Amino acid sequence: MELDDFKRTGKAADLPGKRSEENGRINMDSFIEKLKARDEKDRKQVFTFIIIMVMFIVIYSGAQSLQKEELKSGYGILIVGFSLILFYLFRKLLRNKKIDYSAPTITFLKNAEKRYMFMPFLDVMITIPLLALLITGGGIIVKVSFTRYFPGSSLPLVIYLIFMAGVVAFGFWASYRNWLRDKGEILEEIRKMRKEFEEA
């Protein structure tokens, strides 16, 4: 066997490793671009919700100024609830804009995994009090508004609470379906990729 044969053999042996490393880098780059596109859609969605919350605050503030006593406090509670949601959305928007796509691979994937989870613990702890606040404000409005039609009766309030329980359950189900459609597969890719990098 000639010396050139050894050289060719050595070069051929090196190629798979180099090609694998290069493919890994290309795959990671394309995956980051995929996450960037998804994160941009999330920013647009959050911005849309911000506009909606601002409209609710303006509308309910105008309605509150026309109300009296207990009814006024019901509208006030709703306005506080919408304002807290607005603050939460602003915080989420700012956090989304600060995503570091140039962070070390493992760090980036860990942060992405947290970001793409469905209803992280912190979101649950924020969502429950906000829902309670909105339901309370709406309950006061329903109770006062229907007193003249159902004096001394709790029926309107009971119907309202049952209806709101259905709305919350449907909202949770719809949110999960949307998450599964838009982010479920991406989260699995993140976890798979993270495992591969950690075991490399």
C-alpha positions as CSV (number, residue, x, y, z in Angstrom):
1,M,0.0,0.0,0.0
2,E,1.4,3.4,-1.0
3,L,1.7,6.4,1.2
4,D,-1.0,8.2,-0.8
5,D,-3.3,5.3,0.1
6,F,-2.7,6.0,3.8
7,K,-3.4,9.7,3.3
8,R,-6.6,9.0,1.5
9,T,-7.7,6.6,4.2
10,G,-6.9,9.1,6.9
11,K,-8.9,11.9,5.2
12,A,-11.8,9.6,4.6
13,A,-11.9,8.6,8.3
14,D,-12.0,12.3,9.3
15,L,-14.8,13.2,7.0
16,P,-17.8,11.6,8.9
17,G,-16.9,13.4,12.1
18,K,-16.5,16.7,10.4
19,R,-19.6,16.3,8.4
20,S,-21.6,15.3,11.5
21,E,-20.3,18.4,13.4
22,E,-21.2,20.6,10.5
23,N,-24.6,19.1,10.1
24,G,-25.2,19.6,13.8
25,R,-24.3,23.2,13.5
26,I,-26.6,23.7,10.5
27,N,-29.5,21.9,12.2
28,M,-29.1,24.1,15.3
29,D,-29.0,27.2,13.2
30,S,-32.1,26.2,11.3
31,F,-33.8,25.3,14.6
32,I,-33.0,28.7,16.1
33,E,-34.5,30.4,13.0
34,K,-37.6,28.3,13.5
35,L,-37.9,29.4,17.2
36,K,-37.3,33.0,16.1
37,A,-40.3,32.8,13.7
38,R,-42.5,31.3,16.5
39,D,-41.3,33.9,19.0
40,E,-42.2,36.7,16.6
41,K,-45.7,35.3,16.2
42,D,-46.0,35.2,20.0
43,R,-44.9,38.8,20.2
44,K,-47.6,39.8,17.7
45,Q,-50.2,37.8,19.7
46,V,-49.2,39.4,23.0
47,F,-49.3,42.9,21.4
48,T,-52.9,42.2,20.1
49,F,-54.0,41.2,23.6
50,I,-52.4,44.4,24.9
51,I,-54.5,46.4,22.6
52,I,-57.7,44.5,23.6
53,M,-56.9,45.0,27.3
54,V,-56.4,48.8,26.8
55,M,-59.8,48.9,25.0
56,F,-61.5,47.0,27.9
57,I,-60.0,49.4,30.4
58,V,-61.2,52.5,28.4
59,I,-64.7,51.0,27.9
60,Y,-65.2,49.9,31.5
61,S,-63.8,53.1,32.9
62,G,-66.3,55.0,30.8
63,A,-69.1,52.7,32.0
64,Q,-68.0,53.0,35.6
65,S,-68.3,56.7,35.6
66,L,-72.0,56.3,34.9
67,Q,-72.7,53.8,37.7
68,K,-73.4,54.3,41.4
69,E,-72.5,52.6,44.7
70,E,-72.0,48.8,44.5
71,L,-72.3,48.6,40.8
72,K,-69.5,51.1,40.5
73,S,-67.3,48.9,42.7
74,G,-68.0,45.9,40.4
75,Y,-66.7,47.8,37.4
76,G,-63.8,49.0,39.4
77,I,-62.7,45.5,40.2
78,L,-62.9,44.6,36.6
79,I,-60.8,47.6,35.7
80,V,-58.2,46.5,38.2
81,G,-58.2,43.0,36.8
82,F,-57.7,44.2,33.2
83,S,-54.9,46.6,34.4
84,L,-53.1,43.7,36.1
85,I,-53.5,41.6,32.9
86,L,-52.1,44.5,30.9
87,F,-49.1,44.7,33.2
88,Y,-48.5,41.0,32.9
89,L,-48.7,41.2,29.1
90,F,-46.2,44.1,29.0
91,R,-43.8,42.1,31.2
92,K,-44.2,39.0,28.9
93,L,-43.6,41.2,25.8
94,L,-40.4,42.7,27.3
95,R,-39.2,39.2,28.4
96,N,-39.8,37.9,24.9
97,K,-37.8,40.7,23.3
98,K,-34.8,39.9,25.6
99,I,-34.4,36.3,24.3
100,D,-30.7,35.7,23.8
101,Y,-30.4,33.5,20.7
102,S,-26.6,33.7,20.9
103,A,-26.4,32.1,24.4
104,P,-24.5,28.8,24.9
105,T,-26.5,25.9,23.3
106,I,-27.5,24.2,26.6
107,T,-28.5,27.4,28.3
108,F,-30.5,28.5,25.3
109,L,-32.3,25.2,25.1
110,K,-33.1,25.2,28.8
111,N,-34.6,28.7,28.5
112,A,-36.5,27.7,25.4
113,E,-37.9,24.6,27.2
114,K,-39.2,26.8,30.0
115,R,-40.7,29.3,27.5
116,Y,-42.5,26.7,25.5
117,M,-44.1,24.7,28.3
118,F,-47.8,24.8,28.7
119,M,-48.9,26.9,31.7
120,P,-45.7,27.0,33.7
121,F,-46.2,27.1,37.5
122,L,-45.7,30.9,37.6
123,D,-48.4,31.5,35.0
124,V,-50.8,29.3,36.9
125,M,-50.1,31.3,40.1
126,I,-50.8,34.5,38.2
127,T,-53.8,33.3,36.2
128,I,-55.8,32.0,39.2
129,P,-56.0,35.2,41.2
130,L,-56.7,37.2,38.0
131,L,-59.6,35.0,37.1
132,A,-60.9,35.2,40.6
133,L,-60.8,39.0,40.4
134,L,-62.6,39.2,37.1
135,I,-65.3,36.7,38.2
136,T,-65.8,38.6,41.4
137,G,-66.2,42.0,39.6
138,G,-68.6,40.4,37.1
139,G,-70.5,38.7,39.9
140,I,-71.1,42.0,41.6
141,I,-72.4,43.5,38.4
142,V,-74.7,40.6,37.7
143,K,-76.0,40.5,41.3
144,V,-76.8,44.2,41.4
145,S,-78.2,44.4,37.8
146,F,-80.7,41.5,38.3
147,T,-81.8,42.5,41.9
148,R,-84.7,44.5,40.5
149,Y,-85.9,41.4,38.5
150,F,-85.2,38.8,41.1
151,P,-85.4,40.5,44.5
152,G,-83.7,38.4,47.2
153,S,-82.9,35.6,44.8
154,S,-79.4,34.1,44.2
155,L,-80.5,32.4,40.9
156,P,-78.9,35.0,38.6
157,L,-75.6,34.8,40.5
158,V,-75.6,30.9,40.5
159,I,-76.3,30.9,36.7
160,Y,-73.5,33.4,36.2
161,L,-71.0,31.3,38.3
162,I,-71.9,28.1,36.4
163,F,-71.6,29.9,33.1
164,M,-68.2,31.3,34.1
165,A,-67.0,27.9,35.2
166,G,-67.8,26.6,31.7
167,V,-66.0,29.6,30.1
168,V,-62.9,29.0,32.2
169,A,-63.0,25.2,31.4
170,F,-63.5,25.9,27.7
171,G,-60.7,28.5,27.7
172,F,-58.3,26.1,29.3
173,W,-59.2,23.4,26.9
174,A,-58.9,25.7,23.9
175,S,-55.6,27.1,25.1
176,Y,-54.2,23.6,25.5
177,R,-55.3,22.6,22.0
178,N,-53.7,25.8,20.5
179,W,-50.5,25.2,22.5
180,L,-50.4,21.6,21.3
181,R,-50.9,22.7,17.7
182,D,-48.4,25.6,17.8
183,K,-45.8,24.6,20.4
184,G,-46.2,21.0,21.5
185,E,-44.0,19.6,18.7
186,I,-41.4,22.3,19.1
187,L,-41.1,21.5,22.8
188,E,-40.5,17.9,22.0
189,E,-37.7,19.0,19.6
190,I,-36.2,21.2,22.2
191,R,-36.1,18.4,24.8
192,K,-34.7,15.9,22.3
193,M,-32.0,18.3,21.1
194,R,-31.1,19.3,24.7
195,K,-30.7,15.6,25.6
196,E,-28.5,15.0,22.6
197,F,-26.2,17.9,23.5
198,E,-26.1,17.0,27.2
199,E,-25.1,13.4,26.3
200,A,-22.5,14.4,23.6
